[in-house]
Amino acid sequence: MEEKKFDINSFIGMLLLGGIIIWWMNTNQPEEIAPETTTTNQQIVDSTNAANKQDTFTVATPTFANDSLKQLAATNKLGAFAQSAINGTEGTSVLENELVKLTINNKGGQIKEALIKNYKTYDSLPLYMIKDNNASFNINFGTTDNRTLNTKDLFFEPTISKNGANTIVSMKLKVSDSEFLEYRYEIKPNEYMVNFAVRSQGLSNVINSSNPINLDWSLDGFRHEKSLKTENTMYSYYYFKTDDEVDYLNAGKSDVVNDVDWVAYKQHFFTSNLLTDTPFNNATVTSTDLVKNEEIDTVFTKRFELKTPLALTNGELNYNMKWFYGPSDYNLLKTFEGTDLDQTADLGWGIFGFLNRTVFYPVFNFLKGFLSNFGLIIILMTIVVRIIMSPLVYKSYLSSAKMKVIRPELTALNEKYPGKENAMKRQQETMAIQRKAGVSMMSGCIPALLQMPVFFALFKFFPTNLSLRQENFLWANDLSSYDMIYQLPFSIPFYGDHVSLFPILASVAIFFYMKMNQSQQANMQAPAQEGMPDMGKMMKYMIYFSPIMMLFFFNNYASSLSLYYFVSNLLTIIIMLVIKNYVIDEDKIHAQIEENKKKPEKAKSKFRQKIDTAMKQAQDQQEQKKKGKK
């Protein structure tokens, strides 16, 4: 192999080339800006900030110097959108009012931070919906020169302006001054809802209409509340409105839906919403649970994702939308008429939601207008509810007293018709005695059943009521979460790692209530018949089982709900004692029953006739079987 030799000509050429490069770099350095110019620009910015106290526009050093080499590199990479890289600058614009502060990044033109001003997290930190890159808003599109671009990677040019009292931030992704993609944000004073528009101008020959244009919006929800389990598993859902109906998505699920008017990334008390005037079609909605272990302190609860194609109109994008970053407050959300956003407040379905909307919220709001202590409001509201429900308690007790009077006759009936073979006969005679006495088993059951909707409605009302969040009462420092009086050094399955006092008090109250109610229920039941389960024994077990079950379930639940049940059971006990000792007169009831027996029996309804006929047929079959055996 031939050995390489030193080439003097190449060496001299390299020295000359190096000298030329050094001279070129020194003569093409950017000019220093004179101090006077800097001061003038700063004065302009300061005067703008003085006029618009809540608007901020931050500009940093240009990302690219405007030189030919970098122009070429940008053009090769971005094509028509090279200007965004050449003139693009790192920086942010702040859009805020009294309620919310949005920080918009030049890169991607998207919201970098969303701060809810008048609220704190459970550990007293500022409450952010967006921060530290937990959210992404991106439009993916193809160009006519066969490039695929993502807006989140490109630089927008910001402009801040005023429209009366409203503040506008316009972010433009430019091809030229007359060709651009614009994100336009407009915020009004004292409103959480922010107008948002996505539109393009002069890009019909730049954007490839044959390729899909996809919008992707994702957010990892920060943990905001003390009880991670309650926040994540009970009240964090992906809501969306399609075909004028509101639906929701459980964690770990994904669905493809059409005619989407809005999506809501709803957490316990706060929500991130995107609304559109032009419904999204073929949109993919996805919810993912990010909590792997509830025992470990977790930063994020759920990941919410929206992926949807955008449609071009005459070759351009033109979507009018709205952002909402704020509290999931029923009183607030119902003011957005025609949106159905109030359904994300999670007041329950059917009659439960109806009771909360038409009864409990109006009563609560009325009391809130006079009192500032929410613990007292809950107690007063409980008193109002129990007074309204007291006629049902009276009706139930009256039925119990009537059953107590005719109980000896029913016992004698069991002795007269013993054995399983006489079961139908006993039942027929029992119903006849009750009918003559004007007593109905259903008259005792119906009042109890009518109280169940109230129970389940309030089960939703208190834990989702934003007004109770971080409000203290007695030893509870947050009525929307559990009250803790002792931290356990270990965790008990289904109970937790702490002791809450209000659930203990509520469990004790429900024990004494059920103990008192046991005698009433015993009177309501006919004497135990042969071959039938003894309901009295079952009730004895329930007296102990129900309070324990309540203690375990409510230990991690909202203390406001436990406070309500504690006060409610105490009031019910008092009402029962008053009815028993001062309202119900068993002698009068006995006399009334005797009078009822003397009256001619009312004509049977068709339904009663069918029941009696069926029971008689069953009795005849039993007698035939009995004769056949003989």
C-alpha positions as CSV (number, residue, x, y, z in Angstrom):
1,M,0.0,0.0,0.0
2,E,1.3,3.4,-0.9
3,E,2.1,5.7,2.0
4,K,0.3,9.1,2.2
5,K,2.6,12.1,1.8
6,F,2.3,15.7,3.2
7,D,0.6,18.0,0.6
8,I,1.9,21.6,1.1
9,N,-0.6,23.0,-1.4
10,S,-3.6,21.6,0.5
11,F,-2.2,23.0,3.8
12,I,-1.8,26.5,2.4
13,G,-5.4,26.3,0.9
14,M,-6.8,25.4,4.3
15,L,-5.1,28.3,6.0
16,L,-6.4,30.8,3.4
17,L,-10.0,29.3,3.7
18,G,-9.8,29.6,7.5
19,G,-8.8,33.2,7.3
20,I,-11.6,34.1,5.0
21,I,-14.2,32.4,7.3
22,I,-12.8,34.3,10.4
23,W,-13.0,37.7,8.4
24,W,-16.5,36.9,7.2
25,M,-17.8,36.1,10.7
26,N,-16.4,39.3,12.2
27,T,-17.8,41.5,9.5
28,N,-21.3,39.9,9.6
29,Q,-22.0,40.1,13.4
30,P,-25.4,41.4,14.3
31,E,-25.5,45.1,15.2
32,E,-25.8,46.0,18.8
33,I,-29.0,47.8,19.7
34,A,-28.3,51.2,21.0
35,P,-29.3,51.8,24.7
36,E,-31.8,54.5,23.6
37,T,-33.7,52.1,21.4
38,T,-33.9,49.4,24.1
39,T,-35.2,52.0,26.6
40,T,-37.9,53.2,24.1
41,N,-39.1,49.7,23.5
42,Q,-39.2,49.0,27.2
43,Q,-41.2,52.1,27.7
44,I,-43.7,51.0,25.1
45,V,-44.1,47.6,26.9
46,D,-44.4,49.3,30.3
47,S,-47.1,51.7,29.0
48,T,-49.0,48.8,27.6
49,N,-48.8,46.9,30.8
50,A,-49.9,50.0,32.7
51,A,-53.0,50.3,30.5
52,N,-53.7,46.5,30.7
53,K,-52.6,45.6,34.2
54,Q,-53.5,41.9,33.7
55,D,-51.9,41.4,30.3
56,T,-48.3,40.2,30.0
57,F,-46.3,39.6,26.8
58,T,-42.9,38.1,27.3
59,V,-40.4,37.9,24.4
60,A,-37.0,36.2,24.6
61,T,-34.0,35.9,22.3
62,P,-34.9,34.8,18.7
63,T,-34.5,31.1,18.3
64,F,-33.0,31.5,14.8
65,A,-30.8,34.2,13.5
66,N,-32.0,35.5,10.2
67,D,-29.1,34.1,8.1
68,S,-29.0,32.3,4.8
69,L,-27.8,29.0,6.2
70,K,-30.6,28.7,8.8
71,Q,-33.2,30.0,6.3
72,L,-32.2,27.1,4.1
73,A,-32.4,24.6,7.0
74,A,-35.8,25.9,8.1
75,T,-37.1,25.8,4.5
76,N,-35.9,22.2,4.0
77,K,-37.6,21.2,7.2
78,L,-40.8,23.2,7.3
79,G,-41.4,24.3,3.7
80,A,-43.9,27.2,3.5
81,F,-43.9,27.5,7.3
82,A,-40.1,28.2,7.5
83,Q,-40.9,31.8,8.6
84,S,-42.2,30.5,11.9
85,A,-38.8,29.0,12.7
86,I,-36.8,32.0,11.3
87,N,-38.8,34.7,13.1
88,G,-40.1,32.6,16.0
89,T,-39.2,33.5,19.5
90,E,-39.4,31.7,22.8
91,G,-41.9,33.5,25.1
92,T,-45.3,33.6,26.6
93,S,-48.4,35.8,26.8
94,V,-50.6,36.0,29.9
95,L,-54.3,36.3,29.6
96,E,-56.1,36.8,32.9
97,N,-59.0,38.3,34.7
98,E,-60.2,38.1,38.4
99,L,-61.0,34.4,38.2
100,V,-58.5,32.6,35.9
101,K,-55.0,33.2,34.6
102,L,-53.9,31.5,31.3
103,T,-50.3,31.5,30.1
104,I,-50.0,31.0,26.4
105,N,-46.8,29.7,24.9
106,N,-45.4,31.0,21.6
107,K,-44.3,27.5,20.8
108,G,-47.5,25.7,19.7
109,G,-49.7,28.7,20.5
110,Q,-51.2,26.6,23.2
111,I,-52.0,27.1,26.9
112,K,-49.0,26.4,29.0
113,E,-50.5,27.2,32.4
114,A,-54.1,27.4,33.6
115,L,-54.4,28.8,37.1
116,I,-57.7,28.9,39.0
117,K,-57.2,32.0,41.1
118,N,-59.6,31.8,44.0
119,Y,-58.9,28.2,45.0
120,K,-56.1,26.2,46.6
121,T,-55.2,22.5,46.5
122,Y,-55.8,20.4,49.6
123,D,-52.2,21.2,50.7
124,S,-52.7,25.0,50.3
125,L,-50.8,25.3,46.9
126,P,-52.0,27.3,43.9
127,L,-54.5,25.3,42.0
128,Y,-53.3,24.7,38.4
129,M,-55.2,22.7,35.8
130,I,-52.3,23.0,33.4
131,K,-48.6,23.2,34.4
132,D,-45.3,21.5,33.7
133,N,-46.4,20.1,30.3
134,N,-49.3,18.0,31.6
135,A,-51.4,19.1,28.7
136,S,-51.0,19.3,24.9
137,F,-53.1,20.9,22.2
138,N,-51.9,20.1,18.7
139,I,-53.2,20.2,15.1
140,N,-51.5,17.7,12.8
141,F,-51.8,18.5,9.1
142,G,-50.1,17.7,5.7
143,T,-48.8,20.3,3.3
144,T,-48.9,20.4,-0.5
145,D,-45.1,19.8,-0.6
146,N,-45.6,16.5,1.1
147,R,-44.6,17.5,4.7
148,T,-46.5,16.5,7.9
149,L,-46.4,19.2,10.5
150,N,-47.5,19.6,14.1
151,T,-48.5,22.9,15.5
152,K,-47.1,22.1,18.9
153,D,-43.6,22.1,17.4
154,L,-43.9,25.4,15.6
155,F,-43.6,29.0,16.7
156,F,-46.6,31.4,16.7
157,E,-46.3,35.2,16.7
158,P,-48.4,36.8,19.5
159,T,-50.3,40.0,19.5
160,I,-52.2,41.4,22.5
161,S,-55.1,43.8,22.0
162,K,-58.3,45.0,23.6
163,N,-61.9,44.8,22.6
164,G,-63.6,47.0,25.1
165,A,-63.1,45.4,28.5
166,N,-62.1,42.1,26.8
167,T,-58.5,41.1,26.3
168,I,-57.5,39.3,23.1
169,V,-54.3,37.3,22.4
170,S,-53.9,36.4,18.8
171,M,-51.3,33.7,18.0
172,K,-50.4,33.4,14.3
173,L,-48.5,30.7,12.6
174,K,-47.3,32.5,9.5
175,V,-46.4,31.6,6.0
176,S,-46.5,35.3,5.2
177,D,-48.3,38.4,6.6
178,S,-51.4,37.5,4.7
179,E,-51.1,33.7,5.0
180,F,-51.4,32.1,8.5
181,L,-53.0,29.8,10.9
182,E,-54.4,31.7,13.9
183,Y,-55.4,30.8,17.4
184,R,-57.5,33.6,18.9
185,Y,-58.1,33.8,22.6
186,E,-60.6,36.3,24.1
187,I,-61.3,36.7,27.8
188,K,-64.0,38.7,29.5
189,P,-63.9,40.2,33.0
190,N,-65.1,37.9,35.8
191,E,-65.8,34.9,33.5
192,Y,-64.2,31.4,33.4
193,M,-65.3,30.9,29.8
194,V,-62.7,32.0,27.2
195,N,-63.6,32.4,23.6
196,F,-61.3,30.5,21.3
197,A,-61.1,30.4,17.5
198,V,-59.0,28.3,15.1
199,R,-59.0,29.7,11.6
200,S,-56.7,29.9,8.7
201,Q,-56.3,32.5,6.0
202,G,-54.7,32.0,2.6
203,L,-53.6,28.4,3.3
204,S,-55.8,26.7,0.8
205,N,-52.8,26.2,-1.5
206,V,-50.5,25.2,1.4
207,I,-52.6,22.7,3.4
208,N,-53.1,19.4,1.6
209,S,-56.8,18.9,1.8
210,S,-56.5,15.2,0.7
211,N,-54.7,14.4,4.0
212,P,-56.6,14.3,7.3
213,I,-56.3,17.3,9.7
214,N,-56.3,16.0,13.2
215,L,-56.8,17.8,16.5
216,D,-55.3,16.2,19.6
217,W,-56.1,17.5,23.1
218,S,-54.8,15.6,26.1
219,L,-54.5,16.4,29.8
220,D,-53.2,14.6,32.8
221,G,-55.4,15.7,35.7
222,F,-53.5,16.9,38.8
223,R,-54.6,15.6,42.2
224,H,-56.4,18.5,44.0
225,E,-58.3,16.9,46.9
226,K,-57.3,15.3,50.2
227,S,-59.0,11.9,49.6
228,L,-57.4,10.5,46.5
229,K,-59.8,7.5,46.4
230,T,-62.9,9.7,46.5
231,E,-61.6,12.2,43.9
232,N,-60.3,9.6,41.5
233,T,-62.8,6.7,41.7
234,M,-66.1,8.5,42.5
235,Y,-66.1,11.9,40.9
236,S,-63.6,12.1,38.0
237,Y,-65.2,11.3,34.7
238,Y,-64.8,12.1,31.0
239,Y,-68.1,13.8,30.0
240,F,-69.1,14.7,26.5
241,K,-72.3,15.9,24.7
242,T,-73.3,14.1,21.6
243,D,-76.7,14.3,19.7
244,D,-78.0,16.6,22.4
245,E,-77.4,14.0,25.1
246,V,-74.7,14.1,27.8
247,D,-72.8,10.9,28.3
248,Y,-69.7,9.9,30.3
249,L,-66.7,7.5,30.0
250,N,-65.2,5.4,32.7
251,A,-61.5,5.2,33.2
252,G,-59.8,2.6,31.0
253,K,-62.4,3.1,28.2
254,S,-62.3,4.5,24.7
255,D,-65.1,5.3,22.3
256,V,-65.7,6.8,18.9
257,V,-68.5,9.4,18.8
258,N,-70.1,11.8,16.4
259,D,-71.7,15.3,16.7
260,V,-69.7,16.2,19.7
261,D,-70.6,19.6,21.1
262,W,-68.2,19.6,24.0
263,V,-65.9,17.4,26.0
264,A,-65.3,17.9,29.8
265,Y,-62.2,16.5,31.6
266,K,-64.0,16.5,34.9
267,Q,-62.3,16.0,38.2
268,H,-63.9,16.1,41.6
269,F,-64.5,19.9,41.9
270,F,-62.8,21.3,38.8
271,T,-63.1,20.7,35.1
272,S,-61.3,21.5,31.8
273,N,-63.8,21.9,29.0
274,L,-63.5,22.4,25.2
275,L,-66.7,23.5,23.5
276,T,-67.2,23.9,19.7
277,D,-69.9,25.6,17.6
278,T,-69.1,23.1,14.8
279,P,-69.5,19.6,16.2
280,F,-66.7,17.1,16.0
281,N,-67.4,13.9,14.0
282,N,-65.6,10.6,14.3
283,A,-64.0,11.8,17.5
284,T,-62.1,9.3,19.7
285,V,-62.5,10.0,23.4
286,T,-60.3,8.1,25.9
287,S,-59.9,8.0,29.7
288,T,-57.0,6.3,31.5
289,D,-56.5,5.8,35.2
290,L,-53.0,6.9,36.2
291,V,-53.3,5.9,39.9
292,K,-51.4,2.6,40.3
293,N,-51.4,2.5,44.1
294,E,-53.7,4.7,46.2
295,E,-51.4,4.3,49.2
296,I,-48.7,6.2,47.4
297,D,-48.9,10.0,47.1
298,T,-49.9,10.5,43.4
299,V,-49.4,13.6,41.3
300,F,-51.9,12.7,38.5
301,T,-55.3,11.0,38.7
302,K,-56.5,10.4,35.1
303,R,-55.4,11.1,31.5
304,F,-58.1,12.5,29.3
305,E,-57.7,12.5,25.5
306,L,-59.6,13.8,22.5
307,K,-58.6,13.0,18.9
308,T,-60.8,14.3,16.2
309,P,-60.5,15.2,12.5
310,L,-61.1,18.9,11.5
311,A,-63.0,19.8,8.3
312,L,-61.9,22.4,5.8
313,T,-64.4,25.0,4.6
314,N,-63.4,26.3,1.1
315,G,-59.9,25.0,1.8
316,E,-59.6,26.9,5.1
317,L,-60.1,26.0,8.8
318,N,-62.8,27.9,10.6
319,Y,-63.8,26.7,14.1
320,N,-65.3,28.8,16.8
321,M,-64.7,27.2,20.2
322,K,-64.5,28.0,23.9
323,W,-62.2,27.0,26.8
324,F,-63.5,26.6,30.3
325,Y,-61.0,26.0,33.1
326,G,-62.8,26.4,36.4
327,P,-64.9,24.9,39.2
328,S,-67.5,22.2,38.5
329,D,-70.1,24.2,40.4
330,Y,-73.7,23.5,39.6
331,N,-74.8,27.1,40.4
332,L,-72.2,28.4,37.9
333,L,-72.6,25.8,35.2
334,K,-76.4,26.1,35.0
335,T,-75.8,29.8,33.9
336,F,-74.4,28.6,30.6
337,E,-77.8,28.1,29.0
338,G,-78.2,25.6,26.2
339,T,-74.9,23.8,26.9
340,D,-76.0,21.2,29.5
341,L,-72.7,21.7,31.3
342,D,-74.5,21.6,34.6
343,Q,-74.9,17.8,34.1
344,T,-71.2,17.4,34.8
345,A,-71.8,18.6,38.4
346,D,-72.9,14.9,39.0
347,L,-76.1,15.4,41.0
348,G,-77.4,11.9,40.3
349,W,-79.7,10.6,37.6
350,G,-83.5,10.5,37.4
351,I,-85.4,11.4,40.5
352,F,-82.2,11.9,42.6
353,G,-80.9,14.6,40.3
354,F,-84.4,16.1,40.2
355,L,-84.6,16.4,44.0
356,N,-81.1,18.0,44.1
357,R,-81.9,20.5,41.4
358,T,-85.4,21.5,42.5
359,V,-85.3,21.0,46.3
360,F,-82.0,20.7,48.0
361,Y,-80.0,23.3,46.0
362,P,-82.7,26.0,46.4
363,V,-82.9,25.3,50.1
364,F,-79.2,25.3,50.5
365,N,-78.7,28.5,48.5
366,F,-81.4,30.2,50.5
367,L,-79.8,29.3,53.8
368,K,-76.4,30.3,52.4
369,G,-77.8,33.8,51.9
370,F,-78.2,34.1,55.7
371,L,-75.4,32.1,57.2
372,S,-71.7,31.9,56.6
373,N,-71.0,28.8,58.7
374,F,-71.7,25.8,56.5
375,G,-71.8,23.3,59.4
376,L,-74.8,25.2,60.7
377,I,-76.3,25.4,57.2
378,I,-76.1,21.6,57.0
379,I,-77.8,21.2,60.4
380,L,-80.6,23.7,59.5
381,M,-81.0,21.9,56.1
382,T,-81.3,18.6,58.0
383,I,-84.0,20.0,60.3
384,V,-85.9,21.3,57.2
385,V,-85.7,17.9,55.5
386,R,-86.7,16.0,58.6
387,I,-89.7,18.3,59.2
388,I,-90.8,17.7,55.6
389,M,-90.4,14.0,56.0
390,S,-92.1,13.8,59.4
391,P,-95.6,13.0,58.0
392,L,-94.0,9.9,56.5
393,V,-92.6,8.9,59.9
394,Y,-96.0,9.5,61.4
395,K,-97.7,7.4,58.8
396,S,-95.3,4.5,59.3
397,Y,-95.8,4.7,63.1
398,L,-99.6,4.8,62.7
399,S,-99.5,1.6,60.6
400,S,-97.2,0.0,63.2
401,A,-99.7,0.9,66.0
402,K,-102.6,-0.6,64.0
403,M,-100.7,-3.8,63.4
404,K,-99.9,-4.0,67.1
405,V,-103.7,-3.9,67.9
406,I,-104.6,-6.7,65.5
407,R,-101.6,-8.8,66.3
408,P,-103.4,-11.0,68.8
409,E,-105.9,-11.9,66.2
410,L,-103.2,-12.9,63.7
411,T,-101.5,-15.0,66.3
412,A,-104.7,-16.9,67.0
413,L,-105.1,-17.3,63.3
414,N,-101.7,-19.1,63.1
415,E,-102.8,-21.5,65.9
416,K,-106.1,-22.2,64.1
417,Y,-104.5,-23.0,60.7
418,P,-101.1,-24.7,61.5
419,G,-98.8,-26.4,59.1
420,K,-97.5,-25.7,55.6
421,E,-100.6,-27.2,54.0
422,N,-102.7,-24.4,55.4
423,A,-100.3,-21.6,54.3
424,M,-102.6,-20.2,51.7
425,K,-105.6,-20.4,54.0
426,R,-103.7,-18.5,56.7
427,Q,-102.7,-15.9,54.2
428,Q,-106.2,-15.4,53.0
429,E,-107.6,-15.0,56.5
430,T,-104.7,-12.6,57.4
431,M,-105.5,-10.4,54.5
432,A,-109.2,-10.5,55.4
433,I,-108.5,-9.3,59.0
434,Q,-106.2,-6.6,57.8
435,R,-108.7,-5.4,55.2
436,K,-111.6,-5.3,57.7
437,A,-109.5,-3.4,60.2
438,G,-108.4,-0.9,57.5
439,V,-104.7,-1.9,57.9
440,S,-102.4,-2.4,55.0
441,M,-98.8,-3.8,55.1
442,M,-97.9,-1.5,52.3
443,S,-99.0,1.6,54.4
444,G,-95.9,0.9,56.5
445,C,-93.5,0.1,53.6
446,I,-94.5,3.0,51.3
447,P,-93.3,5.8,53.7
448,A,-90.0,4.0,54.1
449,L,-89.6,3.6,50.3
450,L,-90.5,7.3,49.8
451,Q,-87.6,8.3,52.0
452,M,-85.1,6.3,49.9
453,P,-84.8,8.9,47.0
454,V,-84.0,11.6,49.6
455,F,-81.2,9.4,51.0
456,F,-79.6,8.7,47.6
457,A,-80.1,12.3,46.4
458,L,-78.2,13.7,49.5
459,F,-75.6,11.0,49.0
460,K,-74.7,12.9,45.8
461,F,-75.5,16.5,47.0
462,F,-73.1,16.9,49.8
463,P,-69.9,15.4,48.4
464,T,-70.2,17.3,45.1
465,N,-71.2,20.7,46.6
466,L,-68.4,23.1,45.8
467,S,-69.5,25.5,48.6
468,L,-68.5,22.9,51.2
469,R,-65.0,22.5,49.8
470,Q,-62.3,23.4,52.4
471,E,-65.0,24.8,54.8
472,N,-64.4,23.8,58.4
473,F,-66.8,22.9,61.2
474,L,-65.8,21.8,64.7
475,W,-62.9,19.4,64.2
476,A,-63.5,18.9,60.4
477,N,-61.3,21.2,58.4
478,D,-62.9,20.3,55.0
479,L,-66.6,19.4,54.9
480,S,-66.2,18.0,51.4
481,S,-63.7,15.4,52.6
482,Y,-63.2,13.1,55.6
483,D,-62.6,14.5,59.1
484,M,-59.6,12.9,60.7
485,I,-59.1,12.8,64.5
486,Y,-56.4,10.2,64.5
487,Q,-53.8,8.9,62.0
488,L,-53.4,5.2,62.2
489,P,-49.9,3.7,61.8
490,F,-51.4,1.1,59.5
491,S,-54.2,0.7,57.0
492,I,-57.3,-1.3,57.6
493,P,-58.9,-2.9,54.5
494,F,-62.1,-1.0,53.4
495,Y,-61.6,1.4,56.4
496,G,-58.4,3.3,55.7
497,D,-55.5,4.6,57.7
498,H,-57.3,7.2,59.8
499,V,-60.2,7.6,62.2
500,S,-63.0,9.9,61.3
501,L,-65.3,11.1,64.2
502,F,-68.5,12.1,62.3
503,P,-69.0,8.6,60.8
504,I,-68.6,7.1,64.4
505,L,-71.3,9.5,65.7
506,A,-73.5,8.8,62.7
507,S,-73.1,5.0,63.3
508,V,-74.0,5.3,67.0
509,A,-77.0,7.4,66.1
510,I,-78.2,4.9,63.5
511,F,-77.7,2.0,66.0
512,F,-80.1,3.6,68.6
513,Y,-82.5,4.6,65.8
514,M,-82.7,1.0,64.6
515,K,-83.0,-0.3,68.1
516,M,-86.0,1.9,68.7
517,N,-87.3,1.0,65.2
518,Q,-87.1,-2.7,65.9
519,S,-90.2,-2.8,68.0
520,Q,-92.1,-0.8,65.4
521,Q,-91.0,-3.2,62.7
522,A,-91.9,-6.2,64.8
523,N,-95.4,-4.8,65.1
524,M,-95.6,-4.3,61.3
525,Q,-94.8,-8.0,60.7
526,A,-97.4,-10.7,61.0
527,P,-96.4,-13.5,63.4
528,A,-93.9,-15.9,62.0
529,Q,-95.5,-18.7,60.0
530,E,-94.3,-22.2,59.7
531,G,-91.9,-22.6,56.8
532,M,-91.3,-18.8,56.5
533,P,-88.1,-16.9,57.5
534,D,-88.2,-15.2,60.8
535,M,-87.8,-11.5,59.9
536,G,-87.4,-10.6,63.6
537,K,-84.1,-12.4,63.8
538,M,-82.9,-10.9,60.6
539,M,-83.7,-7.4,62.0
540,K,-81.7,-8.1,65.1
541,Y,-78.6,-8.9,63.0
542,M,-79.2,-5.7,60.9
543,I,-79.1,-3.6,64.0
544,Y,-75.5,-4.4,64.4
545,F,-74.5,-4.9,60.8
546,S,-75.8,-1.6,59.4
547,P,-73.9,0.8,61.8
548,I,-70.6,-1.2,61.2
549,M,-71.1,-1.1,57.4
550,M,-71.8,2.7,57.6
551,L,-68.7,3.3,59.8
552,F,-66.5,1.5,57.2
553,F,-68.0,3.1,54.2
554,F,-68.2,6.7,55.4
555,N,-64.8,6.8,57.0
556,N,-63.3,8.1,53.7
557,Y,-66.4,10.0,52.6
558,A,-67.4,13.6,52.9
559,S,-67.7,14.7,56.5
560,S,-70.7,16.8,55.5
561,L,-72.7,13.7,54.6
562,S,-71.8,12.0,57.9
563,L,-72.8,15.2,59.8
564,Y,-76.1,15.1,58.0
565,Y,-76.8,11.5,58.8
566,F,-75.8,12.0,62.4
567,V,-78.1,15.0,62.9
568,S,-80.9,13.3,60.8
569,N,-80.9,10.2,62.9
570,L,-81.0,12.2,66.1
571,L,-83.9,14.2,64.9
572,T,-85.7,11.0,63.7
573,I,-85.3,9.5,67.2
574,I,-86.8,12.6,68.7
575,I,-89.7,12.7,66.3
576,M,-90.4,9.0,66.9
577,L,-90.5,9.6,70.7
578,V,-92.8,12.5,70.3
579,I,-95.2,10.6,68.0
580,K,-95.1,7.5,70.2
581,N,-95.7,9.3,73.5
582,Y,-97.8,12.4,72.5
583,V,-99.4,11.7,69.2
584,I,-100.4,8.0,68.8
585,D,-103.2,6.8,71.1
586,E,-103.5,3.0,70.9
587,D,-106.9,3.0,72.6
588,K,-108.4,5.3,70.0
589,I,-106.8,3.2,67.2
590,H,-108.3,0.0,68.7
591,A,-111.7,1.7,68.9
592,Q,-111.4,2.9,65.3
593,I,-110.5,-0.6,64.1
594,E,-113.5,-2.1,65.9
595,E,-115.7,0.4,64.1
596,N,-114.1,-0.5,60.8
597,K,-114.9,-4.1,61.3
598,K,-118.6,-3.3,61.7
599,K,-118.8,-1.5,58.4
600,P,-119.7,-3.5,55.3
601,E,-116.7,-4.5,53.3
602,K,-116.0,-2.4,50.3
603,A,-116.3,-3.9,46.8
604,K,-113.1,-5.5,45.8
605,S,-111.0,-4.1,43.0
606,K,-110.3,-6.2,39.9
607,F,-106.7,-6.5,41.1
608,R,-107.8,-7.7,44.5
609,Q,-110.3,-10.2,42.9
610,K,-107.5,-11.7,40.8
611,I,-105.3,-12.1,43.8
612,D,-108.0,-13.7,45.9
613,T,-108.9,-16.1,43.0
614,A,-105.3,-17.1,42.6
615,M,-104.9,-17.8,46.3
616,K,-108.1,-19.8,46.4
617,Q,-107.0,-21.9,43.5
618,A,-103.7,-22.5,45.2
619,Q,-105.6,-23.5,48.4
620,D,-107.8,-25.9,46.5
621,Q,-104.8,-27.5,44.9
622,Q,-103.2,-28.0,48.4
623,E,-106.4,-29.6,49.7
624,Q,-106.6,-32.0,46.7
625,K,-103.0,-33.1,47.2
626,K,-103.8,-33.6,50.9
627,K,-106.8,-35.9,50.0
628,G,-104.8,-37.7,47.4
629,K,-102.1,-38.7,50.0
630,K,-104.9,-40.1,52.3
